[in-house]
């Protein structure tokens, strides 16, 4: 009989067959089945150790170990097939018990898994993989230099899984082409990437078979499948988790099996667990529970995924000059009860008041609202949201009851109590604006900035260029550095009301107000207000047209104007495209050596992260352009003249 031995690890079916080797005479074959001659325990242990050492050394290449290699290693016992098998069996046990490794003979391509395979499915190829239940993925056993290869392998394995465990060569190469892999061209990271795929096949991470074709002239096309090493070393569950992470979803805990009875048992166990566990927002079962028990879903900032809605909010921000957010509320139809005579209602939130001006837009279904003015004067135009409060008395003369239908819009100010219920199910949108945008908030910010301003008055910067600090007024700073009246603490306090003390206190209070005037009247007020305004600019939405076009274009620099002729310069007029999205300020240059004019372009903000930044975030350097400080007046002229053009 003849047996074809392919050069590669698995027969692709496309290579010319190698000359077959004839089996030895039957008399020689029978000698291989004879019992091995007696060996001592030490000799046997040395043979097992030699095999294990060879396997561990071969693991560096991650190529499978052939049975022929082990036979050759055993030399004198090579012809004794059962003895060789016994050595391999002991080596497998030692790898498992001592190292936690599996030394496994893999099946032929297309055969069943090796745990249940028949003798005809034997491939004569062995792999070594870690079988410990480690906290880190088994695939992390790759060497650091092979991490990019690991990434490519995971992408290919994911594509195979997503194509029902088999992907043809044309489809695979088309998908890889989207990642920059071009046929017969070296990749900047992977080099000869097609050879790398061949290496994955030799290492048994991938398997491939020739695709059947009725036309002999067709080129050789393969079907790619998950290799035996990947099935055991990585596992299909980890590949699916990798796919789930890419798509931003959480993989289910249980892997779906082919056995229908096991699936039914798993489903019953999951149902029992759900009854005792908290609601899991990651599973579809949550929505059934939500509908039955009347939960309301609150979707925070849905405009981060809806460009049309984000563009609408951008218009509102430009109009009001404040951040505008939105929340979507989905309230299901309430469950009905035959034992109750009252009408079932669903209510997502208890009675409360907010710290925002609220605009409610009803989108679907109907919702009944009950509103009331603040219960105490201190809650009027509240600066903070309230905890859950007692329900509103609908009979109170100042309360208001109304029902919103699709298209209706309701507005109520900060601090107003409200609660909402539905009898038919409802979806509504709440637009929020003017959060922490009161005079009190501005003054808190201004006084904080004034503290830093006063510290600078006490520590003037002695520089050769006295004009560089354009905001400072040296006369004002000198007045603020003067000492307090002698004995000033003796006439401060409500109990110091003697005539002499009262007179001195009056003079002291007048001087105190005079110093406040020096700070806030004699100094540029923008210095104290800018930080408060900056918070809006840092976090605002870009212009609507940028959102709708998914604009990611960076600033474009025109040609050098100095190269223009005098006539061209005289004929040129310029204007700012939209000064509402530009912010100019005098500040320290990036190197800290001088004061400069910085113009910040907020049209480059990321609308998909709107309302996601923290208060006080610094603007990105990509948004900033620096000019000499004396250009400030020119910039102010362009702003004042907008939308008209200004001669260059």
PyMOL commands that set and color helices and strands:
alter all, ss='L'
color gray80, all
select helices_A, chain A and resi 26-32+41-58+67-77+81-99+114-116+119-121+138-141+144-162+169-177+193-202+228-234+236-247+260-276+285-293+302-304+307-320+377-379+439-458+474-480+488-491+499-520+526-539+544-548+561-563+566-571+579-581+602-604+607-609+621-623+629-641
alter helices_A, ss='H'
color red, helices_A
select strands_A, chain A and resi 2-3+21-22+65-66+101-107+122-130+167-168+206-210+222-226+296-300+324-331+357-365+367-372+400-404+409-412+417-421+426-433+573-574+582-588+595-601+624-628+646-647
alter strands_A, ss='S'
color yellow, strands_A
deselect
rebuild
show_as cartoon
